[in-house]
Amino acid sequence: DDRYWVRRKKNNVAAKRSRDARRLKENQIAIRAGFLEKENSALRMEVADLRRELGRTKNIVAKYETSHGPLE
């Protein structure tokens, strides 16, 4: 009977340790996901800015080529 309770107590401690480790890992994943979402948003904004800048540059080049011929 004592052996049973010793095993139960050991198992309860191990189960608690496992739950705590899982909770910690889940929290770390949530923090990392939040960081990556912010980084992704910033990168999307940067890509949009670069696309606008590229569009303006293409317009400038097109106007130049209309007046002066192709750039080669």
Secondary structure as UniProt FT lines:
FT   HELIX           2..68
//
